[in-house]
Amino acid sequence: MSLAQNATVVLVHGAWADGSCWSNIILPLRKEGLKATCAPIPLTSLTEDIAALQRVIGRTRGPVLLAGHAYAGAVIAGAKDDRVKSLVYVAALAPADGETVADVFYRAKPHPQAPHLEPDAHGLIWMPEGGFAHAVAHKASPDQAAILEAVQRPIAVKCIQEKAPVPAWKTKPSWFLLAEEDRMIAPETQCYMAQRMGAKIRAHQVDHSPMYTAPDVVVGVILEAAHETLVC
């Protein structure tokens, strides 16, 4: 079987990021015959982020695979479209219906080098100084970590406190890239969520942001899912 014509991978960023976090992933996917596009989500509430993703899906044709990093795991699970054939979680959060992102994020004791996160007076959570270098992408170069810190986008408290809808992973095949050296989302929490989802687990010795530090691993998992689900 070959990839279906017009098959698209929609890449969804997590907190403190934008679509450019997938820069190392887009061209390798396109070289394999897939369309790849990023969904810019506002990071204002889970409902609004899901709606933003729905609008991007609406711009595609043919079968779709959704890939989400970190917080975006909750977002891709909320999309409702029959053309979405599979989900790929990259060190991502997967709350069940009725749970919040905070419920699963804080399920385990934080890593000793995890940043202390708290909202500002506007209800926005920023990554504190050093958080990228020590936890979000601790295997990245110092220059890369400095850039990530400078261009970060805050996430609203509403995003992590809103209860999730019935997730798509209950009915769609899912893959989970488990980051064994993650300092943001505990690996044991990732394992718990992935097993609960019934996802195909692909564990690797990578940090929380392998799109930067191990892009070949991320591309490999997405292509595996694509070749199993975006076919004609």
Salt bridges, closest charged atoms under 4 A:
ASP81 OD1 - ARG83 NE 3.88
ASP97 OD1 - LYS170 NZ 2.82
GLU99 OE1 - ARG196 NH2 2.99
GLU118 OE1 - HIS116 NE2 3.59
GLU181 OE1 - LYS139 NZ 2.83
ASP182 OD2 - HIS208 ND1 2.76
GLU224 OE2 - ARG202 NH2 2.59
GLU228 OE1 - LYS200 NZ 2.57
